[in-house]
Amino acid sequence: MKRFGIIKRAYLWIILALCVAVWWGIVFLMTANYSEEFTGWVSISINTKTNAEEIQNNLKNYLDENDYWKTTVHVNTTDEETQIKINADLKNDDVVAQLSTGVSSFLIDRWYVETTEDIIWQTLTWPSVWDYMKTTAIQALIIGIILMIVYMLLAFKEIRKYISPAVLSGVVLCVMLFDVLTTIWSYGVWMLFNDTLQVDTIFIISVLTVVAYWINDVIVIFDRIRENMSKNKDKNVVYWKLFEDSIWQSIRRSIWTSISTLIVLAAMFFLWNSAVLQQFSFTVGMWIVFATLSSIFLWAPLAYLLIWKFNKEKWKF
């Protein structure tokens, strides 16, 4: 029975991967909705009861007049107090402080409160929180990638006469970026159909969680390539056949491992009525889908292209 040639279509898989990454990236940039912990917000509770619609409209006009664009004002009144929450895309912590001071002045000038003593409490969230999270997340990814590359350089040095470990390390870096970006951008596709979704801390945690899982598929396919090369005593290696055999020898394990994990994640997504679990299971699930596909259609084909054997070997499928 004739097998489907994966290595033979290496250029096709690379082009498809780039098209998916670019298209989904555009969707993410168009639909991305960041939570308030990323953009900054101000929450104030005042010791008075007033008309919620009136104060909301007046405050929104005040913010627009003072160049606080893209702000959202929520007002909730109870029998004893009025709670005001302002979400805005604020540039830095100083702008948050200015907004807080400006809102307090607005409340006093418009006689919603007499003095600052009528402000029961005030809560601020700084954009620097997002900057810190973004920085630490990027640092974690970089450290993970470096450790993976070091591992590839050390673990695959025995086959350097056939293929340079540096090539495999380059493949790790390229496909790692593809898997990370497509996972992040797939969230944008979901936000396209659900405007209540936001990029928040749960999403960042989900992305970082699956980095360790991701290396599993890498080791499976590349270890099989290493084993097959180590067994080969002939210096005239037919690379496409060795790579193709390695993929098909490990493909069943990769697929069934991913399916078993996806079943659990699907149960979390559909059976548990929790937004946090749905976000986590969706993000991890999309990562597993892309990591599985890339382990079959990107890892070995990209490595094969990088060793410049594609146009030098004869294809006999």
Secondary structure in CASP SS format (residue, H / E / C, confidence):
PFRMAT SS
TARGET T0000
AUTHOR 0000-0000-0000
METHOD secondary structure of the structure
MODEL  1
M C 1.00
K C 1.00
R C 1.00
F C 1.00
G C 1.00
I C 1.00
I H 1.00
K H 1.00
R H 1.00
A H 1.00
Y H 1.00
L H 1.00
W H 1.00
I H 1.00
I H 1.00
L H 1.00
A H 1.00
L H 1.00
C H 1.00
V H 1.00
A H 1.00
V H 1.00
W H 1.00
W H 1.00
G H 1.00
I H 1.00
V H 1.00
F H 1.00
L H 1.00
M H 1.00
T H 1.00
A C 1.00
N C 1.00
Y E 1.00
S C 1.00
E H 1.00
E H 1.00
F H 1.00
T H 1.00
G C 1.00
W E 1.00
V E 1.00
S E 1.00
I E 1.00
S E 1.00
I E 1.00
N C 1.00
T C 1.00
K C 1.00
T C 1.00
N C 1.00
A H 1.00
E H 1.00
E H 1.00
I H 1.00
Q H 1.00
N H 1.00
N H 1.00
L H 1.00
K H 1.00
N H 1.00
Y H 1.00
L H 1.00
D H 1.00
E H 1.00
N C 1.00
D C 1.00
Y C 1.00
W C 1.00
K C 1.00
T C 1.00
T E 1.00
V E 1.00
H E 1.00
V E 1.00
N E 1.00
T E 1.00
T C 1.00
D C 1.00
E C 1.00
E C 1.00
T E 1.00
Q E 1.00
I E 1.00
K E 1.00
I E 1.00
N E 1.00
A C 1.00
D C 1.00
L C 1.00
K C 1.00
N C 1.00
D H 1.00
D H 1.00
V H 1.00
V H 1.00
A H 1.00
Q H 1.00
L H 1.00
S H 1.00
T H 1.00
G H 1.00
V H 1.00
S H 1.00
S H 1.00
F H 1.00
L H 1.00
I H 1.00
D H 1.00
R C 1.00
W C 1.00
Y C 1.00
V C 1.00
E C 1.00
T C 1.00
T H 1.00
E H 1.00
D H 1.00
I E 1.00
I E 1.00
W E 1.00
Q E 1.00
T E 1.00
L E 1.00
T E 1.00
W C 1.00
P C 1.00
S H 1.00
V H 1.00
W H 1.00
D H 1.00
Y H 1.00
M H 1.00
K H 1.00
T H 1.00
T H 1.00
A H 1.00
I H 1.00
Q H 1.00
A H 1.00
L H 1.00
I H 1.00
I H 1.00
G H 1.00
I H 1.00
I H 1.00
L H 1.00
M H 1.00
I H 1.00
V H 1.00
Y H 1.00
M H 1.00
L H 1.00
L H 1.00
A H 1.00
F C 1.00
K H 1.00
E H 1.00
I H 1.00
R C 1.00
K C 1.00
Y C 1.00
I C 1.00
S C 1.00
P H 1.00
A H 1.00
V H 1.00
L H 1.00
S H 1.00
G H 1.00
V H 1.00
V H 1.00
L H 1.00
C H 1.00
V H 1.00
M H 1.00
L H 1.00
F H 1.00
D H 1.00
V H 1.00
L H 1.00
T H 1.00
T H 1.00
I H 1.00
W H 1.00
S H 1.00
Y H 1.00
G H 1.00
V H 1.00
W H 1.00
M H 1.00
L H 1.00
F H 1.00
N C 1.00
D C 1.00
T C 1.00
L C 1.00
Q C 1.00
V E 1.00
D C 1.00
T H 1.00
I H 1.00
F H 1.00
I H 1.00
I H 1.00
S H 1.00
V H 1.00
L H 1.00
T H 1.00
V H 1.00
V H 1.00
A H 1.00
Y H 1.00
W H 1.00
I H 1.00
N H 1.00
D H 1.00
V H 1.00
I H 1.00
V H 1.00
I H 1.00
F H 1.00
D H 1.00
R H 1.00
I H 1.00
R H 1.00
E H 1.00
N H 1.00
M H 1.00
S H 1.00
K H 1.00
N C 1.00
K C 1.00
D C 1.00
K C 1.00
N C 1.00
V C 1.00
V C 1.00
Y H 1.00
W H 1.00
K H 1.00
L H 1.00
F H 1.00
E H 1.00
D H 1.00
S H 1.00
I H 1.00
W H 1.00
Q H 1.00
S H 1.00
I H 1.00
R H 1.00
R H 1.00
S H 1.00
I H 1.00
W H 1.00
T H 1.00
S H 1.00
I H 1.00
S H 1.00
T H 1.00
L H 1.00
I H 1.00
V H 1.00
L H 1.00
A H 1.00
A H 1.00
M H 1.00
F H 1.00
F H 1.00
L H 1.00
W C 1.00
N C 1.00
S C 1.00
A H 1.00
V H 1.00
L H 1.00
Q H 1.00
Q H 1.00
F H 1.00
S H 1.00
F H 1.00
T H 1.00
V H 1.00
G H 1.00
M H 1.00
W H 1.00
I H 1.00
V H 1.00
F H 1.00
A H 1.00
T H 1.00
L H 1.00
S H 1.00
S H 1.00
I H 1.00
F H 1.00
L C 1.00
W H 1.00
A H 1.00
P H 1.00
L H 1.00
A H 1.00
Y H 1.00
L H 1.00
L H 1.00
I C 1.00
W C 1.00
K C 1.00
F C 1.00
N C 1.00
K C 1.00
E C 1.00
K C 1.00
W C 1.00
K C 1.00
F C 1.00
END
